[in-house]
Each structure stands twice: as C-alpha cells, then as structure tokens.
Amino acid sequence: MYELIGVTKQYRRGQARVDALAGIDLTIAQGDRLVVQGPTGGGKSTLLQMLGGLDRPTAGSVLLDGTDLAKLSESRLTAVRGQYIGFVFQSFNLIPTLTAQENVETALVPLGVKAAERRRRAAEALESVGLGERLAHLPSELSGGQQQRVAIARALVKRPQVLLADEPTGNLDESTRDEIADLLEGLWKEHGLTFVMVTHDSALARRAPRLATLRKGRVTVTENPKAAAPTGA
Amino acid sequence: MFFTYLRRELRRRRKAALVVASGLALGIALVIVVTSVSAGMKQAQGKVLESLYGLGTDLTVTKAQERPAEGAQPARPRFEFQGGEDGEEQSGDRLMVQGFQTLADSTVATVAKQAGVGRAVGGLSLVNLKINGEFRRGQIQRGEGQSQGRPPGQGGTGGGPGDTVTGGGAAFDVDSFTLYGTDVTTPDLGPLTTSTVTEGRAFRTTETDAAVVVVDSAYAQQQDLAVGDELTVKGVTFEVIGIATADSGQSAAQVYLPLERAQTLSGSAGKVTTVYVEATDSTRIDAVKAAIQKNVPGTTVTTSADLAQTVSGSLDTAAGLASDVGRWLSYAVLLAAVLVAGLLTSSAVSRRVREFGTLKALGWKSGRVTRQVVGEALVHGVIGGALGIAVGLAGAYAVTAVSPTLTAELGASAGGFAGRGGGVVLGGPGGAGGPGAARTAAGRSVDIALTAPVSLTTVGLAVLLALAGGLVAGAFGAWRASRLRPADALRRVE
C-alpha cells in the first residue's frame, strides 16, 4: 500500500534547521495496523501528514499504491485525500456550526455525492459508531467521546482505503479512550483498512501488530505477533 | 451543503455579521442620501435656471457688452425738469431697454439657421421708470441792512452779501416696473414659460401687436390689478388679460406684452435684447454655442451651465457641500466599512484556520473553501445593502419631508454676468434701468425647497456597492483561506 523511500522533511525554525524526518524508509501493507510512537518532536505527526498527503517531503518519495504523493499537483493530492484517506484528529476537528450528520456529510462533498445520498450514508455511518440518536446534535451538545465517534464516522463514511489517526484518544478520559480504541480496532477489522495511528498511549500501542518508533526523525519498526489481525484483510 | 453551512455560520456569528453589515449599511445609506440630496440640488438648480430661462430654453443670445467710446458717458436714463411755480407737480416717464444693449431682430433668424438650433425666438426686456414730484422754492434770508422775507423774483432776484437761503428743495417719487416684450407666436419658448397663467388667459398667437398685457401676480397684488383692468404704459392703455404666477417665486418681468407692441412703445423697432434658443439635441449644447459664437459676431451666448456658475447663496453652498464634502465623506465611510468588513472577514478566517484546514484535509478544494468564505461575505454585503437602502431611503424621505429651503442668489457676482450681456436674462423686478441698475436687477434670489429624490439608478448603485463591498471583504478572507495549507492549519493548533 504505502512505500516510503528516503523521506526527509526539514523545517526552518528561525535560523535553525529542524530535521523532522531524516531519510525514512518504511513499508505499510494494505490492511496493516501500524502504531507510531515516540517522544514529542520526534516526527510522528509529520510522518502522518506525509502519509495523508497533507504535506510534501523535502526529499524522497511517498508511494501510495505506486503513486508518488510528493509529485502530485495540489488539486490531485486533494482528490486523493478526499477519495482514499480518512483522518481522525486529537481535537476531533468538527465544524462547530454543523450537526453530527452534517459534519459527517462534509467528507462526501468532495466526492460529488448527491444531498439525499449524503444524508443517508452519514446517518448509517453515525449509526455504526453508536450515534444513531444524535444525528441532529451540534458538537457542543456532545461529549468528547461522542465527538470523536462523529469524527470517526466522518473518516469512514467515504469508505477510504486508509485511516490515519493522530492521537485519537489524547483528549479523552480512560474509559472513553478504551471505547474509542475498541471502536477503531473493530472498524479496522470490519473494513480491512490500512490503519496508521499516532499515540503516546502505550496501552494502545501494545494492541497494534506493528509499532513504529520515531526518534530524531528516524524510524524503527517492531512486530507484535500477539496483536490481532484484521478480519477483512 | 454550501447553503446549509452558510446559514449555520451566519446564525452562529450573528453579532459579527451584524457589525460587518451595519458598517456597510452606514456607508451605503450615506451614499444614497448624499446622491439623492445631490440630485435634489441639481433639480433645485435646474428650477432656478428654468426661472431664468423658461422651459425648453437651452441657450440665450444677447449682445456683447461694448466699451463706451473714448470720453463718452455710459448710457443712462436722463430726466429734465424745468423750474416752475412753487409746488407745481412735475413728472417724467421713461421706457428703456434693460441694459441699453439690443440686437437686430434679424439675429433671431440668423441664430435659428445655425446647426443644432431647433427654434429661436426674440424678446425685449424693458424698464419703465417714472419720476413724479415737485420743487419747493427756498426762502432768502437777507443779510444785515436788507429787508427780510422777500421772495425771490420780487424786488430783485440776486442775493446780496450775507443772504442765506432756507427751505426749498425737491421731493420726487420714483416708480419703476419691468416689462417683457414676448413673441406671442411661440408661447412655449421664452421667459413667460417660467410662469403659469393662473387667472384670465395667455396671449393669443394673433395678438402680435395688441394692447394687452399679462401681469405677474406679485405685481398685480401690489398694484391692485385684476383681469380686465387697465394699465397705462407711456401713455398707452393696455388691458390686463391674464395674471401669471412665477413657478419658482420670482418672475422674469412684472408685465408681459406682445413683442411688436413693446418694440414700438420703447422706440426699439426691429430690436430684441435676447434670443431664446432651443437646441435640437440637449447633449450638443456646447457645439451649438460654439457655432453661434462663430457665426453671429458681437453676441454673448449663455448656456445653463454658464448660468449655473452664477448661482450662489445657500443652494450653491449646499450643492458644493453635497458634491464635494458629502460625496467624498460617503465614499470614505463606505471604503472604511469595506476595509473593516474585509479585516473582520480575514480575522474570522484566522479564527477558523483549523476548520478550513480540516475541510481541506477531507478533500475540499481551495476553490470550495474560498466560495464558502466569499458567500458569507456576500451575504453580509446583501444584509448591509438591504439595511443601507432602508436607512438611506428613510434619510432621503426625511430630507424631502423637512424640505429645507435653500436660497439661490442669481448673478450675485452680478455685474460681471450682466456685463457679459446676461442682464436681460437676469433682469428681475425692481430693476431701475441702465447698466448699473441692470446689475441691481441681476442680483435676485430664489427660494427653493430641497428634496432628495431617490432614483432607481441610485438604488441600483447601492445594490452594486453592497455586493462589491461584500465581495471585496470576502476577497480578504478568501485570499487567506485559499493560501491555507492543511498541514500548517492543523499544525498551528496542535
């Protein structure tokens, strides 16, 4: 699915140069569940942005099914994001003025899905994350865990091939964290997604079959054969 | 999704939307009020000019002022009285051409032949000046050693040394009124068109030399004249056939009579003072003016634009304020409102960086995000426009309801204008004849009630400004939103 070859990302911070990623080589197969861990500033979120086509590497290639995301035009990259990749963010990133259903619908807008079909699919997606009764609720009327469920429904409603989650439980309490972790794991298994999750949470990391650790822009991958494999893969 | 998102955003940010819309509304309301007041000023000026020219007149042609010959006295009325018996009443009556400047009436035909001239008629402006009074003889007070109290002429006319004269002198009343010889064959062109016949009738086209007059209502009231009464001018008795009321307060003359009769009466046969010209195309008046100036030498051609420059007083001041200060102020306020709206929109985009970054991460193209931002700003513009039009219309209605009175001083720079041959045009009641008197006549004032008519063009302009304001404001935010990279947007809030 993904093949990263010599991916480097450098930032300028004042006069200093920061190497967020320092020549990373990484392969992620379709249906993989990869957890990315590492200290703050280690390059975890940068790696996720490269995988999601949100940013471009300074050097190297990010191949998604053989297509180098680094070389795509902005509009093509946007189309790839809209069609193939679902995102879940730590802060949920819901549109505060839209209802849960409308928030989920925003992921279908770039695909040109008709309004009625959008509504139906958004309702189904929310149903699948246990929020069938909360379609018309605004984010401010939902708990943190419910908001993250809406964000997960939004990521999955377009039936993406890849799900990228950046600290999806970072803003949640422990019990809600487990609910969300279970939900994500269940959906991964159900949909056969390629799932990459950045987390500081070691408990979550232990549940992943593969663990990538990023330190000073370099990656080390370890396998965890005890973790469950996806059913849909 | 566009409209749902738009509606929800506007509802959520009601206060911000109201602030932006109110700013735009203020600017647009000012533009409407100032534009409509300015239009009212133009209408008022037009009415003032109509009061000079009459409806349909685009230009007037008068004789150019000539310098008097070396050593010659400027023309002025002259009265001669002989000393008579003590207390004997004496009177003198003069009917004079206003300004003493006339054109041959063949000029009317010459002017009529010029390119762009539709019609031309002549008019003769006159002043009747009557002096009536008596001389009283003085009493000679003899000096020492002479008999006292002897009236002059009895026992010698000469006074001796030490004699003094006491008492005596002269008391004269001066009465004057203005007359206008009008071409009765063309009643819809010329100075009488500035008035409406409110009693009796107007001239018939056949009354070219009839002894009939139409009297201005103010003069009729002053002289207690009514339709059917008689008015004597220079020994000729005229029948008052109509009373005319000036449309804008002051008439061109106090008495109107047929041109031919006026010419005969004043000894100005074949003479006119003014040629009234109607152009075939009101947009080509300058070209007509140039043609007449070139082909009819010795004349002064005056257009309404020239006359407008002689209007002063509160109307002129207000018109100046409306066109200069008012217009710039309203555009400055509108510009400020657009800038503020733009900054607020841009600031709103800054606050929504994560929102737009998320949408871009979800696959929303920059164009779609930009459209959303511009759409919101456009709605602000529409709300501002609607508010602004409502407030502007209310303001314009208030101005019209209050109808402040403005005074136009015509030809207050007076002498100059009369001197250029416009004396006839500006000659008003109370003129006393002669160039100096013509200047006095030139300085007349007209009260005009100001209105603020709002045209569809003005409303259209307001709508355009509102939409443009919204678009410009939206462009600020849209520019920022379009440049937003999702990674930066999401990184900034981490």
Chai-1 contact restraints between the chains, C-beta under 6 A:
chainA,res_idxA,chainB,res_idxB,connection_type,confidence,min_distance_angstrom,max_distance_angstrom,comment,restraint_id
A,Q49,B,A487,contact,1.0,0.0,6.0,A-B,restraint_1
A,L54,B,A361,contact,1.0,0.0,6.0,A-B,restraint_2
A,L54,B,P486,contact,1.0,0.0,6.0,A-B,restraint_3
A,L54,B,A487,contact,1.0,0.0,6.0,A-B,restraint_4
A,D55,B,A487,contact,1.0,0.0,6.0,A-B,restraint_5
A,T78,B,G363,contact,1.0,0.0,6.0,A-B,restraint_6
A,T78,B,K365,contact,1.0,0.0,6.0,A-B,restraint_7
A,R81,B,G363,contact,1.0,0.0,6.0,A-B,restraint_8
A,G82,B,G363,contact,1.0,0.0,6.0,A-B,restraint_9
A,F87,B,A361,contact,1.0,0.0,6.0,A-B,restraint_10
A,N93,B,T358,contact,1.0,0.0,6.0,A-B,restraint_11
A,I95,B,E355,contact,1.0,0.0,6.0,A-B,restraint_12
A,T97,B,R8,contact,1.0,0.0,6.0,A-B,restraint_13
A,T97,B,E9,contact,1.0,0.0,6.0,A-B,restraint_14
A,T97,B,R12,contact,1.0,0.0,6.0,A-B,restraint_15
A,L98,B,R8,contact,1.0,0.0,6.0,A-B,restraint_16
A,T106,B,L362,contact,1.0,0.0,6.0,A-B,restraint_17
A,A107,B,L362,contact,1.0,0.0,6.0,A-B,restraint_18
A,V109,B,M1,contact,1.0,0.0,6.0,A-B,restraint_19
A,P110,B,G363,contact,1.0,0.0,6.0,A-B,restraint_20
A,P110,B,W364,contact,1.0,0.0,6.0,A-B,restraint_21
